[in-house]
Amino acid sequence: MAYDDEEPEPEPLRDPEKLEQSQARIRELYEVRRTVLRWVYAGLAVLVIVIVVLALTR
């Protein structure tokens, strides 16, 4: 996809308040992703344990 010269580039954030809000949203998103990954890994671990138990008892 070619760069459209007609479209103006977004201005960088210079307002300290908006910059802090943006950083806070990024931190919040990072924490949510970490929490979701923990639950996914826990679910996968339980699934692996169930599969191993089923395989050994058959």
Sequence and secondary structure as in RCSB ss.txt:
>XXXX:A:sequence
MAYDDEEPEPEPLRDPEKLEQSQARIRELYEVRRTVLRWVYAGLAVLVIVIVVLALTR
>XXXX:A:secstr
    TTS        HHHHHHHHHHHHHHHHHHHHHHHHHHHHHHHHHHHHHHHHHH 
